[in-house]
Amino acid sequence: MHIVSIEGIKLFAYHGCLEEEALIGRHYTVDVHVETDFTDAANNDDLTKTIDYVTINSIVQEEMAIRSKLIEAVAGRIIKRIRQEFNSVYGTTVCIKKMSPPVSGDVEWVSVTISE
C-alpha cells in the first residue's frame, strides 16, 4: 500500500452554523491522504498510474467553495469526489481545520477527520 498526501492546503471559506460566518468567513487548512498502489507509476514514471495531487487540490478548492453549515459535510463531499475521480483509491482520509473558530477562549483551530 502506498499513500499520496497533500497537506496544508490553505483556503478561505464561509462554512459554519452562524449567519456571521456566511458573511465574514474563516481561514481553513485541509490535509488529504489517499491510499493507492502506485508501483506502476514509480516503475514507469507515469502520472496516469497514480493519484494526481493537482486534481486533489482542485477537488478540495471546489468543494470548500460550496458553503455548508458543517465542515463534516464538506469533508464527506471531498472524499466522495476523490473516489469518483480515481478508480485506484483503497482509502482516503480528509482533515479540515477551521482556524480561529467562533468559540469562547483562545482556540487555535477545530478540526474534523474522516477516513474511508
GILIN-V534404 format. One record per residue. RES is the residue in one small letter. OMEGA is omega in whole degrees, 0 to 359 (999 if undefined). Layout:
RES&OMEGA / RES&OMEGA
This chain:
m&178 / h&180 / i&171 / v&182 / s&172 / i&188 / e&175 / g&176 / i&184 / k&183 / l&171 / f&184 / a&189 / y&181 / h&175 / g&180 / c&181 / l&180 / e&179 / e&179 / e&177 / a&181 / l&187 / i&183 / g&181 / r&173 / h&179 / y&171 / t&182 / v&174 / d&179 / v&176 / h&182 / v&177 / e&183 / t&172 / d&181 / f&178 / t&179 / d&179 / a&180 / a&181 / n&185 / n&180 / d&189 / d&181 / l&182 / t&181 / k&180 / t&178 / i&181 / d&183 / y&174 / v&178 / t&178 / i&179 / n&179 / s&178 / i&180 / v&180 / q&182 / e&182 / e&178 / m&179 / a&179 / i&184 / r&174 / s&175 / k&185 / l&175 / i&174 / e&179 / a&179 / v&178 / a&178 / g&178 / r&179 / i&179 / i&180 / k&180 / r&179 / i&179 / r&177 / q&185 / e&186 / f&179 / n&188 / s&182 / v&175 / y&180 / g&181 / t&173 / t&177 / v&175 / c&177 / i&177 / k&175 / k&185 / m&179 / s&182 / p&181 / p&176 / v&179 / s&181 / g&182 / d&182 / v&181 / e&177 / w&166 / v&182 / s&169 / v&177 / t&177 / i&176 / s&176 / e&999
